Amino acid sequence: MPPPGPGTPVITISGMGYSAPITVAPGAQITIVNDDEVAHTVTSRTKGLFDVHVGGKQRALLTAPSDPGEYGFDCTYHPAMVSSLTVK
């Protein structure tokens, strides 16, 4: 997967933590960049909304929900990793 372009929303995972919470438009494509050696997930705390697995040193894509709101998420493998995504 090529690096994200300018203006592309990005969630970076590094040092067993997520980058700062981000705000995106409804349905935006978000690039997840995992700089850690181990796998992580970006899993919505609202069951079934989104669950993206990204291997160590890998990238993945997440489509933001279409409804405005604040969406908390965590890592299934590392529950202390938490952040949020705002859609507006």
C-alpha positions as CSV (number, residue, x, y, z in Angstrom):
1,M,0.0,0.0,0.0
2,P,1.5,3.4,-1.0
3,P,2.1,6.0,1.7
4,P,-0.9,8.2,2.5
5,G,-1.2,11.4,0.3
6,P,-1.4,14.9,1.6
7,G,-4.6,15.6,3.4
8,T,-5.4,11.9,3.9
9,P,-6.6,11.2,7.5
10,V,-4.2,8.9,9.3
11,I,-4.2,7.0,12.5
12,T,-0.6,6.1,13.5
13,I,0.1,3.3,15.9
14,S,3.5,3.7,17.6
15,G,5.0,2.7,21.0
16,M,1.9,0.7,21.8
17,G,-0.4,3.7,21.4
18,Y,-2.6,5.6,18.9
19,S,-1.8,9.0,17.6
20,A,-4.1,11.8,18.8
21,P,-7.8,11.5,18.2
22,I,-8.8,12.6,14.7
23,T,-11.9,14.3,13.1
24,V,-13.0,13.2,9.6
25,A,-15.9,13.6,7.2
26,P,-18.6,10.9,7.1
27,G,-17.4,7.9,5.1
28,A,-13.8,9.2,4.8
29,Q,-11.1,6.7,4.0
30,I,-8.6,6.6,6.9
31,T,-5.1,5.1,6.6
32,I,-3.9,3.2,9.6
33,V,-0.1,3.0,9.9
34,N,1.2,0.5,12.4
35,D,4.8,1.5,13.2
36,D,5.1,-1.2,15.9
37,E,6.5,-4.7,15.4
38,V,3.4,-6.4,16.7
39,A,-0.2,-6.6,15.3
40,H,-2.9,-4.2,16.5
41,T,-6.5,-3.5,15.8
42,V,-8.7,-0.4,15.5
43,T,-11.9,-1.8,17.0
44,S,-15.0,0.3,17.7
45,R,-16.3,0.1,21.2
46,T,-19.8,0.0,19.5
47,K,-20.0,-3.6,18.7
48,G,-19.8,-4.4,15.0
49,L,-19.2,-0.9,13.7
50,F,-15.6,-1.3,12.6
51,D,-12.8,-3.7,13.4
52,V,-9.6,-3.4,11.3
53,H,-6.6,-5.6,12.0
54,V,-3.2,-4.3,11.0
55,G,0.0,-6.4,11.2
56,G,3.3,-5.2,12.6
57,K,4.9,-2.6,10.3
58,Q,1.8,-2.7,8.0
59,R,-0.9,-0.4,6.8
60,A,-4.6,-0.8,6.5
61,L,-7.7,1.2,5.5
62,L,-10.7,2.1,7.6
63,T,-13.9,3.7,6.2
64,A,-15.3,6.1,8.8
65,P,-18.9,5.7,9.8
66,S,-21.5,7.7,7.8
67,D,-23.3,9.0,10.8
68,P,-21.8,12.0,12.7
69,G,-20.7,11.4,16.2
70,E,-17.7,10.4,18.4
71,Y,-16.6,6.8,18.2
72,G,-14.3,5.4,20.8
73,F,-12.0,2.5,19.8
74,D,-9.4,0.3,21.2
75,C,-7.0,-2.6,20.3
76,T,-8.4,-6.1,20.8
77,Y,-5.0,-7.4,21.6
78,H,-3.9,-4.5,23.9
79,P,-7.1,-3.2,25.7
80,A,-5.1,-0.3,27.4
81,M,-4.7,1.2,23.9
82,V,-7.7,3.6,23.5
83,S,-8.6,6.6,21.3
84,S,-11.5,8.1,19.5
85,L,-12.7,9.1,16.0
86,T,-15.0,12.1,15.5
87,V,-17.2,12.1,12.4
88,K,-18.7,15.5,11.4
